[in-house]
Amino acid sequence: MTTDRDVLTLQCPFCGHGHADEYECLVGEQAQTMKCAGCGQQFSVLVRECWECGEESVFPWKSTPAPETLALLSCNRCGAPFDEAAREGESPDPAQRI
């Protein structure tokens, strides 16, 4: 995954073909199925926004990820965990958290 002027780019986990999300079509917080324009394979992708640094992380998989896999994800930029249980009840503003 790379970002270029606020455009998310993800790579197919099968062939490495790059896909740009110029129109912000990917919905965050839920895995979606995409079809690669390069190899034609279907794969899953998830976009998560970090509550710590505000950056988006993109996670592509060859198949739908298990809930256990999703629970272990962390931000690609700062490493903060995306664990829902850890975030429950917290403010999205890091300055307001205790």
C-alpha positions in Angstrom: 0.0 0.0 0.0 1.2 3.5 -0.8 -0.4 6.9 -0.6 0.1 9.6 -3.2 -1.6 12.9 -2.4 -4.4 11.4 -0.4 -5.0 8.6 -3.0 -4.9 5.1 -1.5 -3.1 2.5 -3.6 -3.2 -1.2 -2.7 -1.6 -4.2 -4.3 -3.2 -7.4 -5.3 -2.0 -10.2 -3.0 -1.8 -12.6 -6.0 0.1 -10.6 -8.7 1.1 -7.3 -7.1 -0.9 -5.2 -9.5 -1.6 -1.7 -8.1 -5.1 -0.4 -7.6 -5.8 3.2 -6.8 -8.8 4.3 -4.9 -8.9 7.8 -6.4 -12.7 8.2 -5.7 -12.5 6.9 -2.2 -14.8 4.0 -3.1 -13.4 1.6 -0.4 -15.6 1.7 2.7 -13.6 1.7 5.9 -13.9 -0.7 8.8 -15.3 -3.7 6.8 -13.6 -6.1 4.5 -14.7 -5.9 0.9 -14.2 -8.2 -2.1 -12.3 -6.7 -5.1 -11.4 -8.2 -8.5 -7.9 -7.5 -9.7 -7.6 -5.7 -13.1 -4.3 -7.4 -13.6 -4.8 -11.1 -13.0 -8.6 -11.3 -12.6 -8.4 -12.9 -9.1 -10.8 -11.9 -6.4 -9.4 -10.8 -3.0 -10.4 -9.1 0.2 -9.3 -5.7 1.3 -9.9 -3.7 4.5 -9.2 0.0 5.1 -8.9 1.1 8.7 -8.3 4.7 10.0 -6.0 4.9 13.0 -7.4 6.7 16.1 -3.8 7.6 17.2 -2.3 9.2 14.1 -5.3 9.6 11.7 -3.7 7.7 8.8 -5.4 5.0 6.8 -4.0 1.5 6.6 -4.9 -0.9 3.8 -4.9 -4.6 4.3 -5.3 -7.0 1.3 -5.8 -10.8 1.7 -6.2 -13.6 -0.8 -9.4 -14.7 1.1 -11.8 -13.3 3.7 -9.8 -12.7 6.9 -10.9 -14.5 10.1 -12.1 -12.4 13.0 -9.0 -13.4 14.9 -6.9 -11.9 12.2 -8.8 -8.6 12.2 -8.3 -8.4 16.0 -4.5 -8.5 15.6 -4.3 -5.6 13.1 -2.3 -2.5 13.9 -1.6 0.8 12.1 0.9 0.6 9.3 2.3 4.0 10.2 2.4 4.2 14.0 1.7 0.7 15.1 -1.3 1.5 17.3 -3.7 -1.5 17.6 -7.1 -1.5 15.9 -8.5 -3.9 18.5 -12.2 -2.9 19.0 -12.2 -4.0 22.7 -9.3 -1.7 23.5 -10.9 1.3 21.7 -14.5 0.8 23.1 -15.5 3.9 25.1 -12.5 5.9 24.2 -12.6 9.3 22.6 -11.3 9.5 19.0 -9.2 12.5 20.2 -5.9 11.1 21.8 -5.6 14.3 23.9 -8.9 13.4 25.7 -8.0 9.9 26.6 -6.7 9.0 30.1 
